[in-house]
Structure formats: structure tokens, C-alpha cells
Amino acid sequence: IENRHRGQNVVIHLEATGDRFGVLINGMRLNSAGLWRGRSFQFDVTPMIKFANANLIEIAGGSGSKTIQKIEMRFYAKGFFP
């Protein structure tokens, strides 16, 4: 993520189908239970981001079929998060 985004909130927007899945940023799990159920999620990943460096985003799933329809990284001014 480019250094010009430092000072902004970094939000991952994910739309997916399937039973359960987990999301990791740079090896850190986003959700404490490890698994999410549903279709659309937004995660504030700002504390996990390495600005001016490469970042690893991992989507992990349990058994069954899963489909990722959309994954986006969005940037918001501090104090603004949908």
C-alpha cells in the first residue's frame, strides 16, 4: 500500500458466498472467532497494514464451496468509516 495512504483508514470490502471463511492480513486474523458467515463484510484493517510495503491478504475457508464475488481495498479519511 502506497505511503500516500498513511493517515487514512484502510478498509477491506468483501462479498462472498459459502458456509464459513476467515480473513488474514499479514498473518493476523481479522475476526476473533476465525470464521465469518454471510455475504458482505467491511473490515477496518488499518492497524494491520504496512504502509509503503507489500501486504498479504488471505481468505481461508473450511469445507464446502466458496465464491468471492468482490474484494476491494478502500481508503477513508480518519474518523470516516462506513
N, C-alpha and C positions, 0 to 999 in steps of 0.2 A: 504494500500500500504506500503510495507516494507520500512523502513528508508534508506536502501541502495540505493534507487532510488532518494533520496533527492539530488538536484543539477542537475537533469535531467529534460528534457521536458517530460511531460506525455500527450500522445495523444490518444484520443478515435477514433477508426476507426469503422464506422457503415455502413453496407449495408442493405437497407430496401426497400420494395415496399409499396405503399399506397399513399393516397392523401396528407395528412399532418400529421406531428408529431412534438413533441417538446422533447428536451433533458434537463434534470436537473442533476446536480452533487451537492450532499449535499444540496439540496433545492434551488440551484441557477440556473436560466435558462441560457443555453448556448447562445441562439440566442435572440437578442433583440425583434424581431417580434413575437417570441414564436412558430413559426411553420416553418418547412422546407419542401420543396418538392424536390423529386429527388430520386436517388438510392444509391449513395455512398458519404460519407462525412468523413472528418477528423476534429477533434476539439482539439485544444490545451487547455487542462483543468488544466494545471499546477497551476494557481493561486487559483483554487477551491479545490485542493487536500489537504487532511490532511495526512501527512506522518506519518508512524508508528501508524496509526489508520485505522479503518474501514471507508469506503466511500460508500455512497449510490448513485447509478446510476439509474435514472428513465427515461423511454421512455414513453411519453404520446401521445395519438393520438385523433384526432377528430372522426367524424363519418366515417363509411366505413371500409373496410377490410385493414389490415396492416400485413405485414410479415417481421420479422427481419431475414435476412439470416446470418448475421455475425456481431458480436460486439467484438472488441478486444481492449485491452489496450496495447499501445506500448510506449517504453521509448527511448528517443534520448538524445545524449549529448547536452548540452546548445549550442545554435546557430544553431542546425540542426533540421529542421522540414520539412518534405516533402511537 
